[in-house]
Amino acid sequence: MIARSTSSPGENGQAVTDAARPVPEAHRELLAQIAELYYDGGQTQTQIATLLRYSRSMISRYLTEARELGIVEIRINHPVQRRLDLEAALKSAFGLTTVRVLTHTSNSYPSILRRLGGLAADVVEETVKDGDIVGITWGVSLAETVAAMRPTGRQNVWVAQMIGSLGARNPDNDGPELARKLARALGAEYKTLPAPLFVDSIQARDLFIKDRRVSEVLGMAKKMRVLLVGIGTIDLEYSSLFREAFISREQTSQLVKLGAVGDIAARHFDLDGKLLNTVLGKHTIGIEEAALRNIPVRIGIAGGAAKSAAVLGALRGKLINVLVTDEIAATAALSAG
């Protein structure tokens, strides 16, 4: 079990409980100090009480409050079981530089995503070096990855949002929040992309792309060494774009007719990994194919039966060269070849 102690405030610098009550910054600092002494310093509640001149029961209540406010976050890190045989086979079959394959232990898709996120977090922590520029897109798998990361304290690292914002119902899965959280985990600076993901016309897209602030962020891809992407699917039950109402059932059907099996950075591709020339793609603000392919380390994260075809397409098209997946998608990809 890992506990993280932080004095970082919530949005707008203000902590919020379930009752949405504001908490004075000085009190937050006290809670963070107590949590750090207890979880990181290994001191007992009695020792902390003596040091800070509080009763032991008060220290216990403050530790509980710190968890309720999110000052302390506790995650259970289950032992990760990997299929080393599938990792070696995928690496050989598709020319990947790094592969992680999670052993199938649950039929629960949220549980699969949490464990994939933990596995991917280790890959990111091992991969990112001092001085790197790191790009990130959006999605649940990336949200789980960022949530599982431990503070690493890299030097001179920048994080950049590589697709426009969706204004998703769950902002934790959207690009700006993911960029911010990843930067915090890496001890990095970050840039968000001040544009929506989809616009109504090609003309509107062109205007956004020409904007200095937008072009500056997208231009960071030229010097980017690492890119984190989720691998999306056109399966309606698992498609984040559909569930977030950014594409309709009719648009999804049209994509299927064109041969789409998945998307990376909201760019749809077929089973061979060829990016499709779609109307939606022409209205999308984000990293382009050429820029994506020039990034040395492209980490794709996805698992489960619903993502199998999308994972296979991404591998065949060499859209990614690092894969974090589970044994179901891995086995399907190897069987199809």
Contacts in CASP RR format, 6 or more apart in sequence:
PFRMAT RR
TARGET T0000
AUTHOR 0000-0000-0000
METHOD contacts of the structure
MODEL  1
MIARSTSSPGENGQAVTDAARPVPEAHRELLAQIAELYYDGGQTQTQIAT
LLRYSRSMISRYLTEARELGIVEIRINHPVQRRLDLEAALKSAFGLTTVR
VLTHTSNSYPSILRRLGGLAADVVEETVKDGDIVGITWGVSLAETVAAMR
PTGRQNVWVAQMIGSLGARNPDNDGPELARKLARALGAEYKTLPAPLFVD
SIQARDLFIKDRRVSEVLGMAKKMRVLLVGIGTIDLEYSSLFREAFISRE
QTSQLVKLGAVGDIAARHFDLDGKLLNTVLGKHTIGIEEAALRNIPVRIG
IAGGAAKSAAVLGALRGKLINVLVTDEIAATAALSAG
1 74 0 8 1.000
1 75 0 8 1.000
1 76 0 8 1.000
1 77 0 8 1.000
2 74 0 8 1.000
2 75 0 8 1.000
2 77 0 8 1.000
2 150 0 8 1.000
3 35 0 8 1.000
3 39 0 8 1.000
3 40 0 8 1.000
3 72 0 8 1.000
3 73 0 8 1.000
3 74 0 8 1.000
4 39 0 8 1.000
4 72 0 8 1.000
4 73 0 8 1.000
4 74 0 8 1.000
4 150 0 8 1.000
4 151 0 8 1.000
5 32 0 8 1.000
5 35 0 8 1.000
5 36 0 8 1.000
5 39 0 8 1.000
5 40 0 8 1.000
5 66 0 8 1.000
5 71 0 8 1.000
5 72 0 8 1.000
6 32 0 8 1.000
6 71 0 8 1.000
6 72 0 8 1.000
6 73 0 8 1.000
7 28 0 8 1.000
7 29 0 8 1.000
7 32 0 8 1.000
7 71 0 8 1.000
8 184 0 8 1.000
9 15 0 8 1.000
9 25 0 8 1.000
9 28 0 8 1.000
10 16 0 8 1.000
13 25 0 8 1.000
14 22 0 8 1.000
14 23 0 8 1.000
15 22 0 8 1.000
15 23 0 8 1.000
15 28 0 8 1.000
15 69 0 8 1.000
15 70 0 8 1.000
15 71 0 8 1.000
16 22 0 8 1.000
16 23 0 8 1.000
16 69 0 8 1.000
17 23 0 8 1.000
17 68 0 8 1.000
17 69 0 8 1.000
18 68 0 8 1.000
23 69 0 8 1.000
28 69 0 8 1.000
28 71 0 8 1.000
30 62 0 8 1.000
31 62 0 8 1.000
31 65 0 8 1.000
31 66 0 8 1.000
31 69 0 8 1.000
31 71 0 8 1.000
32 66 0 8 1.000
32 71 0 8 1.000
33 52 0 8 1.000
34 48 0 8 1.000
34 52 0 8 1.000
34 59 0 8 1.000
34 62 0 8 1.000
34 63 0 8 1.000
34 66 0 8 1.000
35 63 0 8 1.000
35 66 0 8 1.000
35 71 0 8 1.000
35 72 0 8 1.000
37 43 0 8 1.000
37 47 0 8 1.000
37 48 0 8 1.000
37 51 0 8 1.000
38 45 0 8 1.000
38 48 0 8 1.000
38 59 0 8 1.000
38 63 0 8 1.000
39 72 0 8 1.000
43 51 0 8 1.000
45 56 0 8 1.000
45 59 0 8 1.000
45 60 0 8 1.000
45 63 0 8 1.000
46 56 0 8 1.000
48 54 0 8 1.000
48 59 0 8 1.000
49 55 0 8 1.000
49 56 0 8 1.000
49 58 0 8 1.000
49 59 0 8 1.000
52 59 0 8 1.000
54 62 0 8 1.000
63 72 0 8 1.000
66 72 0 8 1.000
67 73 0 8 1.000
67 74 0 8 1.000
75 147 0 8 1.000
75 148 0 8 1.000
77 118 0 8 1.000
78 115 0 8 1.000
80 102 0 8 1.000
80 115 0 8 1.000
80 118 0 8 1.000
80 119 0 8 1.000
81 102 0 8 1.000
81 103 0 8 1.000
81 105 0 8 1.000
82 100 0 8 1.000
82 101 0 8 1.000
82 102 0 8 1.000
82 103 0 8 1.000
82 119 0 8 1.000
83 101 0 8 1.000
83 102 0 8 1.000
83 103 0 8 1.000
83 327 0 8 1.000
83 330 0 8 1.000
84 101 0 8 1.000
86 99 0 8 1.000
86 101 0 8 1.000
86 327 0 8 1.000
86 330 0 8 1.000
86 331 0 8 1.000
86 334 0 8 1.000
87 99 0 8 1.000
87 100 0 8 1.000
87 101 0 8 1.000
87 330 0 8 1.000
88 99 0 8 1.000
89 330 0 8 1.000
89 334 0 8 1.000
90 96 0 8 1.000
90 99 0 8 1.000
90 101 0 8 1.000
90 315 0 8 1.000
90 323 0 8 1.000
90 330 0 8 1.000
90 333 0 8 1.000
90 334 0 8 1.000
91 97 0 8 1.000
91 98 0 8 1.000
91 99 0 8 1.000
93 333 0 8 1.000
93 334 0 8 1.000
93 337 0 8 1.000
94 315 0 8 1.000
94 316 0 8 1.000
94 318 0 8 1.000
94 323 0 8 1.000
94 333 0 8 1.000
95 321 0 8 1.000
96 315 0 8 1.000
96 320 0 8 1.000
96 321 0 8 1.000
96 322 0 8 1.000
96 323 0 8 1.000
97 297 0 8 1.000
97 321 0 8 1.000
97 322 0 8 1.000
98 123 0 8 1.000
98 127 0 8 1.000
98 299 0 8 1.000
98 321 0 8 1.000
98 322 0 8 1.000
98 323 0 8 1.000
99 322 0 8 1.000
99 323 0 8 1.000
99 324 0 8 1.000
99 325 0 8 1.000
100 119 0 8 1.000
100 120 0 8 1.000
100 122 0 8 1.000
100 123 0 8 1.000
100 323 0 8 1.000
100 324 0 8 1.000
100 325 0 8 1.000
101 325 0 8 1.000
101 326 0 8 1.000
101 327 0 8 1.000
101 330 0 8 1.000
102 112 0 8 1.000
102 115 0 8 1.000
102 116 0 8 1.000
102 119 0 8 1.000
102 303 0 8 1.000
102 324 0 8 1.000
102 325 0 8 1.000
102 326 0 8 1.000
102 327 0 8 1.000
103 326 0 8 1.000
103 327 0 8 1.000
104 326 0 8 1.000
104 327 0 8 1.000
104 328 0 8 1.000
105 111 0 8 1.000
105 115 0 8 1.000
106 112 0 8 1.000
106 115 0 8 1.000
109 238 0 8 1.000
109 304 0 8 1.000
109 306 0 8 1.000
112 303 0 8 1.000
112 304 0 8 1.000
112 326 0 8 1.000
113 140 0 8 1.000
113 141 0 8 1.000
113 144 0 8 1.000
114 144 0 8 1.000
114 148 0 8 1.000
115 326 0 8 1.000
116 141 0 8 1.000
116 144 0 8 1.000
116 145 0 8 1.000
116 301 0 8 1.000
116 302 0 8 1.000
116 303 0 8 1.000
116 324 0 8 1.000
116 325 0 8 1.000
116 326 0 8 1.000
117 141 0 8 1.000
117 144 0 8 1.000
117 145 0 8 1.000
117 147 0 8 1.000
117 148 0 8 1.000
117 301 0 8 1.000
117 324 0 8 1.000
118 144 0 8 1.000
118 145 0 8 1.000
118 148 0 8 1.000
119 324 0 8 1.000
120 141 0 8 1.000
120 144 0 8 1.000
120 145 0 8 1.000
120 148 0 8 1.000
120 228 0 8 1.000
120 299 0 8 1.000
120 301 0 8 1.000
120 324 0 8 1.000
121 145 0 8 1.000
121 146 0 8 1.000
121 148 0 8 1.000
121 149 0 8 1.000
121 150 0 8 1.000
123 299 0 8 1.000
123 322 0 8 1.000
123 324 0 8 1.000
124 145 0 8 1.000
124 149 0 8 1.000
124 226 0 8 1.000
124 228 0 8 1.000
124 299 0 8 1.000
125 149 0 8 1.000
125 150 0 8 1.000
125 152 0 8 1.000
127 226 0 8 1.000
127 297 0 8 1.000
127 299 0 8 1.000
127 322 0 8 1.000
128 134 0 8 1.000
128 152 0 8 1.000
128 154 0 8 1.000
128 157 0 8 1.000
128 186 0 8 1.000
128 226 0 8 1.000
129 154 0 8 1.000
129 225 0 8 1.000
130 154 0 8 1.000
130 155 0 8 1.000
130 156 0 8 1.000
130 157 0 8 1.000
131 154 0 8 1.000
131 155 0 8 1.000
131 156 0 8 1.000
131 157 0 8 1.000
131 158 0 8 1.000
132 154 0 8 1.000
132 157 0 8 1.000
132 158 0 8 1.000
132 225 0 8 1.000
132 226 0 8 1.000
133 157 0 8 1.000
133 158 0 8 1.000
133 159 0 8 1.000
133 160 0 8 1.000
133 220 0 8 1.000
133 223 0 8 1.000
133 224 0 8 1.000
133 225 0 8 1.000
133 226 0 8 1.000
134 157 0 8 1.000
134 158 0 8 1.000
134 159 0 8 1.000
134 160 0 8 1.000
134 182 0 8 1.000
134 186 0 8 1.000
134 188 0 8 1.000
134 224 0 8 1.000
134 225 0 8 1.000
134 226 0 8 1.000
134 227 0 8 1.000
134 228 0 8 1.000
135 159 0 8 1.000
135 160 0 8 1.000
135 161 0 8 1.000
135 162 0 8 1.000
135 179 0 8 1.000
135 220 0 8 1.000
135 221 0 8 1.000
135 224 0 8 1.000
135 226 0 8 1.000
135 227 0 8 1.000
135 228 0 8 1.000
136 142 0 8 1.000
136 146 0 8 1.000
136 159 0 8 1.000
136 160 0 8 1.000
136 161 0 8 1.000
136 162 0 8 1.000
136 175 0 8 1.000
136 178 0 8 1.000
136 179 0 8 1.000
136 182 0 8 1.000
136 227 0 8 1.000
136 228 0 8 1.000
137 161 0 8 1.000
137 162 0 8 1.000
137 163 0 8 1.000
137 175 0 8 1.000
137 178 0 8 1.000
137 227 0 8 1.000
137 228 0 8 1.000
137 229 0 8 1.000
137 230 0 8 1.000
137 264 0 8 1.000
137 265 0 8 1.000
137 266 0 8 1.000
137 287 0 8 1.000
138 163 0 8 1.000
138 166 0 8 1.000
138 168 0 8 1.000
138 173 0 8 1.000
138 174 0 8 1.000
138 175 0 8 1.000
138 178 0 8 1.000
138 230 0 8 1.000
138 240 0 8 1.000
139 173 0 8 1.000
139 174 0 8 1.000
139 178 0 8 1.000
139 230 0 8 1.000
139 240 0 8 1.000
140 173 0 8 1.000
140 240 0 8 1.000
141 230 0 8 1.000
141 231 0 8 1.000
141 301 0 8 1.000
141 302 0 8 1.000
141 303 0 8 1.000
142 173 0 8 1.000
142 178 0 8 1.000
142 228 0 8 1.000
142 229 0 8 1.000
142 230 0 8 1.000
142 301 0 8 1.000
143 172 0 8 1.000
143 173 0 8 1.000
143 178 0 8 1.000
145 228 0 8 1.000
145 301 0 8 1.000
146 178 0 8 1.000
146 181 0 8 1.000
146 182 0 8 1.000
146 185 0 8 1.000
147 181 0 8 1.000
149 182 0 8 1.000
149 185 0 8 1.000
149 186 0 8 1.000
150 185 0 8 1.000
151 184 0 8 1.000
151 185 0 8 1.000
151 187 0 8 1.000
152 185 0 8 1.000
152 186 0 8 1.000
152 187 0 8 1.000
153 186 0 8 1.000
153 187 0 8 1.000
154 186 0 8 1.000
154 187 0 8 1.000
154 188 0 8 1.000
157 183 0 8 1.000
157 186 0 8 1.000
157 187 0 8 1.000
157 188 0 8 1.000
157 189 0 8 1.000
158 183 0 8 1.000
158 188 0 8 1.000
158 189 0 8 1.000
158 190 0 8 1.000
158 191 0 8 1.000
158 220 0 8 1.000
159 179 0 8 1.000
159 182 0 8 1.000
159 183 0 8 1.000
159 186 0 8 1.000
159 188 0 8 1.000
159 189 0 8 1.000
159 190 0 8 1.000
159 191 0 8 1.000
160 179 0 8 1.000
160 190 0 8 1.000
160 191 0 8 1.000
160 193 0 8 1.000
160 217 0 8 1.000
160 220 0 8 1.000
160 221 0 8 1.000
160 224 0 8 1.000
161 175 0 8 1.000
161 176 0 8 1.000
161 178 0 8 1.000
161 179 0 8 1.000
161 190 0 8 1.000
161 191 0 8 1.000
161 192 0 8 1.000
161 193 0 8 1.000
161 217 0 8 1.000
162 193 0 8 1.000
162 218 0 8 1.000
162 221 0 8 1.000
162 227 0 8 1.000
162 265 0 8 1.000
162 286 0 8 1.000
162 287 0 8 1.000
163 175 0 8 1.000
163 193 0 8 1.000
163 197 0 8 1.000
163 265 0 8 1.000
163 266 0 8 1.000
163 284 0 8 1.000
163 285 0 8 1.000
163 286 0 8 1.000
163 287 0 8 1.000
164 175 0 8 1.000
164 193 0 8 1.000
164 195 0 8 1.000
164 196 0 8 1.000
164 197 0 8 1.000
164 285 0 8 1.000
164 286 0 8 1.000
165 174 0 8 1.000
165 175 0 8 1.000
165 176 0 8 1.000
165 192 0 8 1.000
165 193 0 8 1.000
165 195 0 8 1.000
165 196 0 8 1.000
165 197 0 8 1.000
166 174 0 8 1.000
166 175 0 8 1.000
166 196 0 8 1.000
166 197 0 8 1.000
166 244 0 8 1.000
166 246 0 8 1.000
167 174 0 8 1.000
167 196 0 8 1.000
168 174 0 8 1.000
168 244 0 8 1.000
169 244 0 8 1.000
171 177 0 8 1.000
172 178 0 8 1.000
173 240 0 8 1.000
175 192 0 8 1.000
175 193 0 8 1.000
176 192 0 8 1.000
176 193 0 8 1.000
179 190 0 8 1.000
179 191 0 8 1.000
179 192 0 8 1.000
180 190 0 8 1.000
180 192 0 8 1.000
182 188 0 8 1.000
182 190 0 8 1.000
182 228 0 8 1.000
183 189 0 8 1.000
183 190 0 8 1.000
191 216 0 8 1.000
191 217 0 8 1.000
191 220 0 8 1.000
192 217 0 8 1.000
193 214 0 8 1.000
193 217 0 8 1.000
193 218 0 8 1.000
193 285 0 8 1.000
193 286 0 8 1.000
194 211 0 8 1.000
194 213 0 8 1.000
194 214 0 8 1.000
194 217 0 8 1.000
195 208 0 8 1.000
195 211 0 8 1.000
195 214 0 8 1.000
195 285 0 8 1.000
195 286 0 8 1.000
196 208 0 8 1.000
196 285 0 8 1.000
197 246 0 8 1.000
197 266 0 8 1.000
197 284 0 8 1.000
197 285 0 8 1.000
197 286 0 8 1.000
198 246 0 8 1.000
198 266 0 8 1.000
198 280 0 8 1.000
198 283 0 8 1.000
198 284 0 8 1.000
198 285 0 8 1.000
199 205 0 8 1.000
199 208 0 8 1.000
199 283 0 8 1.000
199 285 0 8 1.000
200 283 0 8 1.000
201 283 0 8 1.000
202 282 0 8 1.000
202 283 0 8 1.000
204 283 0 8 1.000
205 282 0 8 1.000
205 283 0 8 1.000
205 284 0 8 1.000
205 285 0 8 1.000
208 214 0 8 1.000
208 285 0 8 1.000
209 215 0 8 1.000
209 218 0 8 1.000
209 285 0 8 1.000
214 285 0 8 1.000
218 286 0 8 1.000
218 287 0 8 1.000
218 291 0 8 1.000
219 291 0 8 1.000
221 227 0 8 1.000
221 287 0 8 1.000
221 291 0 8 1.000
221 292 0 8 1.000
221 294 0 8 1.000
221 295 0 8 1.000
222 291 0 8 1.000
222 294 0 8 1.000
224 295 0 8 1.000
225 295 0 8 1.000
225 296 0 8 1.000
225 297 0 8 1.000
226 295 0 8 1.000
226 296 0 8 1.000
226 297 0 8 1.000
226 299 0 8 1.000
227 287 0 8 1.000
227 292 0 8 1.000
227 295 0 8 1.000
227 297 0 8 1.000
227 298 0 8 1.000
227 299 0 8 1.000
228 299 0 8 1.000
228 300 0 8 1.000
228 301 0 8 1.000
229 264 0 8 1.000
229 265 0 8 1.000
229 298 0 8 1.000
229 299 0 8 1.000
229 300 0 8 1.000
229 301 0 8 1.000
229 320 0 8 1.000
230 264 0 8 1.000
230 300 0 8 1.000
230 301 0 8 1.000
230 302 0 8 1.000
231 262 0 8 1.000
231 263 0 8 1.000
231 264 0 8 1.000
231 300 0 8 1.000
231 301 0 8 1.000
231 302 0 8 1.000
231 307 0 8 1.000
231 310 0 8 1.000
231 311 0 8 1.000
231 314 0 8 1.000
231 320 0 8 1.000
232 238 0 8 1.000
232 239 0 8 1.000
232 240 0 8 1.000
232 241 0 8 1.000
232 262 0 8 1.000
232 263 0 8 1.000
232 264 0 8 1.000
232 302 0 8 1.000
232 307 0 8 1.000
232 310 0 8 1.000
233 239 0 8 1.000
233 261 0 8 1.000
233 262 0 8 1.000
233 263 0 8 1.000
233 302 0 8 1.000
233 306 0 8 1.000
233 307 0 8 1.000
233 309 0 8 1.000
233 310 0 8 1.000
234 252 0 8 1.000
234 255 0 8 1.000
234 256 0 8 1.000
234 260 0 8 1.000
234 261 0 8 1.000
234 262 0 8 1.000
234 263 0 8 1.000
234 268 0 8 1.000
234 310 0 8 1.000
235 306 0 8 1.000
235 307 0 8 1.000
236 242 0 8 1.000
236 249 0 8 1.000
236 252 0 8 1.000
237 306 0 8 1.000
238 306 0 8 1.000
238 307 0 8 1.000
239 247 0 8 1.000
239 252 0 8 1.000
241 247 0 8 1.000
241 263 0 8 1.000
241 266 0 8 1.000
242 248 0 8 1.000
242 249 0 8 1.000
242 252 0 8 1.000
247 255 0 8 1.000
247 280 0 8 1.000
251 280 0 8 1.000
255 268 0 8 1.000
255 276 0 8 1.000
255 278 0 8 1.000
255 280 0 8 1.000
258 268 0 8 1.000
258 270 0 8 1.000
258 276 0 8 1.000
258 278 0 8 1.000
259 270 0 8 1.000
259 271 0 8 1.000
259 276 0 8 1.000
260 268 0 8 1.000
260 269 0 8 1.000
260 270 0 8 1.000
260 276 0 8 1.000
260 278 0 8 1.000
261 269 0 8 1.000
261 270 0 8 1.000
261 271 0 8 1.000
261 309 0 8 1.000
261 310 0 8 1.000
261 312 0 8 1.000
261 313 0 8 1.000
262 268 0 8 1.000
262 269 0 8 1.000
262 309 0 8 1.000
262 310 0 8 1.000
262 313 0 8 1.000
262 314 0 8 1.000
263 269 0 8 1.000
263 310 0 8 1.000
264 292 0 8 1.000
264 300 0 8 1.000
264 314 0 8 1.000
264 319 0 8 1.000
264 320 0 8 1.000
265 286 0 8 1.000
265 287 0 8 1.000
265 292 0 8 1.000
266 280 0 8 1.000
266 281 0 8 1.000
266 284 0 8 1.000
266 286 0 8 1.000
267 275 0 8 1.000
267 281 0 8 1.000
267 284 0 8 1.000
267 289 0 8 1.000
268 275 0 8 1.000
268 276 0 8 1.000
268 278 0 8 1.000
268 280 0 8 1.000
268 281 0 8 1.000
269 275 0 8 1.000
269 276 0 8 1.000
269 313 0 8 1.000
269 314 0 8 1.000
269 317 0 8 1.000
269 319 0 8 1.000
270 276 0 8 1.000
270 313 0 8 1.000
271 309 0 8 1.000
271 312 0 8 1.000
271 313 0 8 1.000
271 316 0 8 1.000
272 313 0 8 1.000
272 316 0 8 1.000
272 317 0 8 1.000
273 313 0 8 1.000
273 314 0 8 1.000
273 316 0 8 1.000
273 317 0 8 1.000
273 319 0 8 1.000
274 317 0 8 1.000
275 289 0 8 1.000
292 298 0 8 1.000
292 319 0 8 1.000
293 318 0 8 1.000
293 319 0 8 1.000
297 321 0 8 1.000
297 322 0 8 1.000
298 319 0 8 1.000
298 320 0 8 1.000
298 321 0 8 1.000
298 322 0 8 1.000
299 320 0 8 1.000
299 322 0 8 1.000
299 323 0 8 1.000
299 324 0 8 1.000
300 314 0 8 1.000
300 320 0 8 1.000
300 322 0 8 1.000
300 323 0 8 1.000
300 324 0 8 1.000
301 323 0 8 1.000
301 324 0 8 1.000
301 325 0 8 1.000
302 310 0 8 1.000
302 311 0 8 1.000
302 314 0 8 1.000
302 325 0 8 1.000
302 329 0 8 1.000
303 311 0 8 1.000
303 325 0 8 1.000
303 326 0 8 1.000
303 328 0 8 1.000
303 329 0 8 1.000
304 325 0 8 1.000
304 326 0 8 1.000
304 328 0 8 1.000
304 329 0 8 1.000
305 328 0 8 1.000
305 329 0 8 1.000
305 332 0 8 1.000
307 325 0 8 1.000
307 329 0 8 1.000
308 328 0 8 1.000
308 329 0 8 1.000
308 332 0 8 1.000
308 333 0 8 1.000
309 332 0 8 1.000
311 323 0 8 1.000
311 325 0 8 1.000
311 329 0 8 1.000
311 330 0 8 1.000
311 332 0 8 1.000
311 333 0 8 1.000
312 332 0 8 1.000
312 333 0 8 1.000
312 336 0 8 1.000
312 337 0 8 1.000
313 319 0 8 1.000
314 320 0 8 1.000
314 323 0 8 1.000
315 323 0 8 1.000
315 333 0 8 1.000
316 337 0 8 1.000
325 333 0 8 1.000
END
